[in-house]
Amino acid sequence: METPAGSTGTEASAAIAGPTVRPLLRFRPDIEGLRAVAVGLVVVLHFGVTGVSGGYVGVDVFFVISGFLITSLLIDEVRSTRRVSILAFYGRRARRILPAACFVIAVTVVVAYLRLGALSGRATAIDGQWAAGFAANFRFIRQGTDYFATNLPPSPLQHYWSLAVEEQFYLVWPTVLFALVAFGRRLGRATMTLQIGIVAIVAVSLAWSVHLSRINPTNAYFSPLTRAWELGAGALVAVFSIVISRAPAGLRAAATWIGLGMIAVAAFALSASTVFPGYAALLPVGGTALAIGGGIGQPARNAGVVLGWAPLRWLGKISFSLYLWHWPVIVIAEERSATPLSNVARVACAVFTLVLSIATYYAIEHPLRSTKLLRVANPSNSWERSRKPLAVGAAAIVVAVSVSVYTNNRAAFAINRADRATPAKGSGLEPASSLRTVSGLSAKDQVTSLQQQVHTLVQQGLALDKVPVDVMPPVTKVRLDPRFTPCLQRRNETDVKPCVFGQTTSSRILVDFGDSHAMHWAPALDIYAKQAGYRLVTVFKIACPVPSLQQFSQQGPYPACTTWRANALKYIQSLRPAVVVMTFSFDNLLLGKPPNLKLWGTGLATSVRALRLSGARIVQIGNNPTLEQDPGLCLSRPGANPKSCTTTFGYRESGATERAVDQSFGATYIDVEPWFCVDGKCPVIIDKRVAYRDVQHLSPEYVSDLVPILSATLRAAGLR
């Protein structure tokens, strides 16, 4: 998102071949006000103002404004000089964008490290390097496809994705425009060629946006290819400006009000569940194009009477700095707080954001844009005109990258130092549990005895107010067992690719079946299988639970899961195992709100019925708690209090449905809530173990500690 103030002063004619045609308007106060509307929508959404669920469309408004202004400037240059000075163009962009943007990157990286700890600081420092290189959107596309990163808190620099999209647009757009004009002049139809070319670009990008938004929303949201049409929509207004100016003034004025209304409808009607951008983006993009296009010539009674209001224009003037600061301020405040921010705290954050934005505009943005030091005596020489602005921009990038690299190294050093200072408990994944079996007791009584011990350990975990020095794993090294992660099948895989553990030569087979939750129980099942004489066969796939239902994921429809599940059920039947232990997360992506538990139970019944055909004993390990904060980040903050990381158990209703289905087929359901919680409250550290790898997956250290009670529970269910 970059439309810094001061660039609304030129609107170019589309009549490329007509050098006598003057620009229609030198300054557009309504566009300044439209900037304020755009940044206001984004800020109120991110600061938690209720009702503005579609405030993210403010970014789309900025895209259209940018496309219009940049194209207008370039066309005016072509009209006046019959060429485009690429160096001069990039010099103007560098001077207006980079100093403020890179300053905010550097400050955010340092503050994140100091306030949020080494783990968050290191992640933000890496994000800072991507953001300074105009590639933040690709960084977040990559993170969005990482299943184990999807539940991490947002980066304080995540909003730089839109700035990256614009910079990528600026990288190619001058060349595209000049090529279209040059080709059109050869044909003797420069204007028509330019118009047709941009229409084609917009059409192709929109079609791709609609397609990709359905199948991969994360990529579609951040991709420059799916957003190019939004900037292109603004470009279309620029190249058709002469045609638009000839429309009746009343019609143009009405268009501005209609456009403003469309933006408002999008802001209040769209939400986080809307497939976006896709077709839905037509509403704010079309509305912005109407508001800008209808304002050409400033017809009487147009929306400029509102958008040109002085306070709104002032807000539009500082909108770039306001956009840069608002996100890191609210994200760092929320992540640092042990509880949700109060309304008073949010207002304080908003005031602080405004102060930072004003200071940045008047100390960095405005001086660098108006200083005579960056001007040259020979403005006709593009290199002389661009040399100093480009140097300023390059220096800003060097500073931002240097600060990010230095902070990343400091964070890495702090993490390694903390790890070395943590005494090991036991030998990592081998059981070092405080749980002890009592000889001479029946399996049922052993379960009762062990449950009492776990209850005591969980209570002790709830009472912790600081991280134990001998916690294991170290809070900066919480991870999944690397032995099993290669066995977790990826999203696009449909063929079953099992792994074998336990007593690998045994003829008695125990299958660990499900999604990534089945994987996080694999370390415990591996130990159990070795002790009980089973060959452990793992069959699990990312975000693909056992119930036979059409599947969706955070990336959209997930047909590969449906196909893989059917193949997995057939494979397990062919194995003829002695035991199938199934574990999976409760998935409400397809169940609605409140979730349709009957539908969930029906899908589970279908799968359990198929598993019974294998002849195996069937056991389900129920859902573990889901955390509200990533455990590593929460526990590694300066002065961390484990109580601030505590969560509540939220799966009793779904667990009751699953238990009823299992029992109807003679399967065993293991309720693991007592292994993690007391009275519904669930600590993150139990028995000096970090119990979770992330917000929903368990650590291999803690599940290995649970082997005694898991083994006793399985024996009590009739296994041996």
Summary of the structure (lengths in Angstrom):
residues: 720
radius of gyration: 29.8
end to end distance: 62.1
largest distance: 102.4
contacts: 2601
relative contact order: 0.11
helix: 61%
strand: 7%
